[in-house]
Amino acid sequence: MSSGTVLGTDEFHALPVSTVADRLGVDPRRGLSSEDADARLRRYGANTVSVPAGPGPLRRFLVQFHNPLIYVLLLAGVVTWVFGGRVDAGVIGGVVLLNAVVGFVQESRAQRALEALSTMVPVEATVVRDGVPRRIPAARLVPGDVVELAAGDRVPADLRLTEVHLAEIDESALTGESVPVVKSADPVPASAVVADRAGSAYSGTLVTRGQARGLVTATGGATQLGDIQHLVATAEVVTTPLTRKLARFSRQLSVVIVAVSAGAFALGVARGTPAPEMFTAVVALAVGAIPEGLPAAVAIVLAIGVVRMSRRGAIVRHLPAVETLGGTTVICTDKTGTLTRNRMTVTTLAAAGEPVPLAEAGSALRECLVAGVLCNDAELDEGDPTEIALLAAAVEAGLDPAAIRAAAPRTETVPFESETRTMTTVHNGVAYLKGAVEEVAARCETELLPGGGERPLDRAALDRMQETLTARGLRVLAFARLTPVPVLLGLQAMQDPPRPEAVTAVEACRSAGIDVKMITGDHAGTALAVAGAVGLADSARVRTGAELAELPPAEFDDAVADTSVFARVSPGQKLELVQALQRRGHVVAMTGDGVNDAPALRRADIGVAMGAGGTDAARQAADMVLTGDDFASIEAAVRVGRGVFDNLRKFIAWTLPANIGEGMVVLVAIVLGATLPIVPVQILWINMTTAVFLGLTMAFEPTEAGVMRRPPRPPARPLFTASLLRRVVLVSLLQVVAAFAAYRLQLGSGAPVEEARTTAVNVFVGVQAAYLLSCRSLDRPVLRAWPGHSRMFALGLVLTAGLQLVLTYVPVLNTWFHTAPVGLVSWLWVLGAAVVAFAVVEADKLLWLRFTARRASRRGGP
Ligand SMILES: Nc1ncnc2c1ncn2[C@@H]1O[C@H](COP(=O)(O)OP(=O)(O)OP(=O)(O)O)[C@@H](O)[C@H]1O
């Protein structure tokens, strides 16, 4: 399906521009009229590629049954049925069904959270309509629209290029070719493949250099990108390194459990238990012990993290980023906009080594202000804040920017680039240069004196002036007239106030053991002053890009590690910085907004792009996009990331002992040759209800207050620590002992077996609930480190209690699950077991804390 069928041809790339414009019915200079565009929008639809829906709900539901464990359960159901256990078989069937429903719901939730993300970053395009360029949502583009492209933009639709200025486009998203393609406006042979069509630009690719204009030839699903997305049936699976690690762990554990079950089966049968009965028992053992919900639950915990982060202004583009963020050890951040407001105001001018107040500059430094107006792409209300400030300064000094521009129309432009740090424009044969002081001064031999006259450039005085201004945190730009001979016109120094919230956020990061480094293209003096203002500079630790370039390779990594402010850094060097830090084992978050920052963003463990000020190229390369461009959002995201990782650990720490305990009850009974204190269908009941209503509440735990007061998790730390393993052993033992004790003592006191088993089941769930309470704080006594109220947690407890009451007192369930109503004594058992289990785990935490503290002090540590 291509637009060609709609528009009469799909060979626009082979036609001259004028023919293309005719076919599309548009004047390439004026663009479409608004009415025509609206009509076309109705006719061709929105310019969005609907993500292929993926497998439908039915398919996703059926997939839930595709699991070896479920096969075994179903088999057990059939066996039970055949040997007459109709009710038990029905219960097993019900459990399988319920399991599928729960899995389905969980997965859908995670999927929805993720889908919501892709719509959150708005994409805009510059389009010419009714003869004027304007920004509109890219979704509203229609075939025939005239689109303007500039370096950093993502191509918003398929275009036939009409005008090209040095444009290069990275088409790797489409063709896999990573070298940018040089574009032209010429037709190519009709047979040319997409990669060879120099005269066209394709939706989803990135402009890496230059500017261009083009006519929209296809939108939405009719674009090449749309074609591809339809071909690639995206069954995108929600996996991260952690979910994969866990999935592998679950598989290994399953193998062990199946082996144990087989052994238990053989043992039981050898002792004379009927095979079908034994079979159902070991199936219960296996189902109870295998933590089947683990990978899905982890995906949910992460997805919830994504939602929480988006509320803090940080939009995560890749799920694994949530996990990585929590482990971040270094944040490398921009200055302008991220630590400061990016609201520039010129406060001082200077020439010939003397400051000139803005109020007097209109006469004394007129040409410096004029250069600031002419060599400038902004309007007073729109554009680069640095350039807006220059216009505002001219206005404040009494000049009229519009009149100045009208009198000296621009004939040539060399745009600003971070590499050259300068911009040049030519007006009626007069060339103006503006940019970083060093770069501009290097081109000049003479300088203008305030009020008139010239003298040879006094470089020492200029340097001193720059030192004075930058030390006040001002960004300093120099201006020169290049014709007939280069003369320095003066300096304009602008203020960009630090964000107050950045100060708190930097402080929070530092107390969280995260190193914050500032990387800027600005002058070292300015960088240092701003760093001081937001609380991240110790003056000895600033280095410039030039100094970095001089370092011998052997010293590079160390130097980078102990520098906190990098000034006059080029985008290419950002990549080197990331690599150096990673070589030292750091997990690096790096911000960037320009096209040239993309490699560094991609390389960083967490690439952070700006939603408002950044380019599409940077956003495309990033793992996370900040809607407010604000450093505080990075800090908030790290905080959430840590909380999410904690919740994962909590979930795992709860679920493993719970599951293994369930399996152990059966195993112990078989090994001892004793009757089962909990029968298979009851194990299934416990497994189903507690995993959802107790375990999953951990996903919603609030972030603990102290998360930002402890050091980052060491990148190499395994998920299964000694503490966790100890906890698994302890808690599964507690459960087994409690269940057996309750069962035996009840039997001993003459209670019928159903009542004794019901008590054992309730005791079991009670212990799991008590342990869940303890898991709200993994390492510290929970009552002392109370994480605050959690509605989910409370709801989970209430629902679980309700379900146990239903299981105990509702006759139908009594029949299905072989339970019976019990008396007060039985509930006292439950309460007692829960209290004891809670106390034991809390005591274990205290002992362990004391043990580690003593070990640390013996090693001479604090
Ligand atoms: N529009 C411009 N025209 C000419 N020169 C500029 C312009 N903007 C900035 N400069 C010069 O280039 C230097 C680097 O600016 P640039 O905007 O590349 O820094 P940056 O790395 O983006 O800064 P930050 O890290 O603070 O965001 C500035 O110190 C200034 O001297």
The ligand as a Tripos MOL2 file, in Angstrom:
@<TRIPOS>MOLECULE
LIG
   31    33     1     0     0
SMALL
NO_CHARGES

@<TRIPOS>ATOM
      1 N1         24.0570   31.6850   18.5890 N.pl3     1 LIG1
      2 C1         25.3580   31.7980   18.7720 C.ar      1 LIG1
      3 N2         26.1210   32.4400   17.8760 N.ar      1 LIG1
      4 C2         27.4350   32.5360   18.0470 C.ar      1 LIG1
      5 N3         28.1040   32.0360   19.0740 N.ar      1 LIG1
      6 C3         27.4080   31.3940   20.0090 C.ar      1 LIG1
      7 C4         26.0080   31.2380   19.9130 C.ar      1 LIG1
      8 N4         25.5950   30.5400   20.9840 N.ar      1 LIG1
      9 C5         26.6730   30.2750   21.7010 C.ar      1 LIG1
     10 N5         27.7850   30.7720   21.1370 N.ar      1 LIG1
     11 C6         29.1530   30.6610   21.6100 C.3       1 LIG1
     12 O1         29.5160   29.2870   21.6500 O.3       1 LIG1
     13 C7         29.8660   28.9000   22.9530 C.3       1 LIG1
     14 C8         29.3040   27.5210   23.2230 C.3       1 LIG1
     15 O2         27.9240   27.5990   23.1700 O.3       1 LIG1
     16 P1         27.0240   26.3120   23.0540 P.3       1 LIG1
     17 O3         25.6550   26.8040   22.9470 O.co2     1 LIG1
     18 O4         27.5980   25.3820   22.0760 O.co2     1 LIG1
     19 O5         27.2950   25.7630   24.4670 O.3       1 LIG1
     20 P2         26.6320   24.4630   25.0590 P.3       1 LIG1
     21 O6         27.6460   23.4250   25.1870 O.co2     1 LIG1
     22 O7         25.3650   24.1910   24.3700 O.co2     1 LIG1
     23 O8         26.3570   25.0880   26.4460 O.3       1 LIG1
     24 P3         25.6490   24.3360   27.6200 P.3       1 LIG1
     25 O9         26.4080   23.1220   27.8930 O.co2     1 LIG1
     26 O10        25.8160   25.3700   28.6620 O.co2     1 LIG1
     27 O11        24.2530   24.1170   27.1860 O.co2     1 LIG1
     28 C9         29.3110   29.9790   23.8740 C.3       1 LIG1
     29 O12        30.1290   30.1780   24.9810 O.3       1 LIG1
     30 C10        29.3060   31.2110   22.9900 C.3       1 LIG1
     31 O13        30.5520   31.8380   23.0820 O.3       1 LIG1
@<TRIPOS>BOND
     1     1     2 1
     2     2     3 ar
     3     2     7 ar
     4     3     4 ar
     5     4     5 ar
     6     5     6 ar
     7     6     7 ar
     8     6    10 ar
     9     7     8 ar
    10     8     9 ar
    11     9    10 ar
    12    10    11 1
    13    11    12 1
    14    11    30 1
    15    12    13 1
    16    13    14 1
    17    13    28 1
    18    14    15 1
    19    15    16 1
    20    16    17 2
    21    16    18 1
    22    16    19 1
    23    19    20 1
    24    20    21 2
    25    20    22 1
    26    20    23 1
    27    23    24 1
    28    24    25 2
    29    24    26 1
    30    24    27 1
    31    28    29 1
    32    28    30 1
    33    30    31 1
@<TRIPOS>SUBSTRUCTURE
     1 LIG1         1 GROUP 0 **** ****
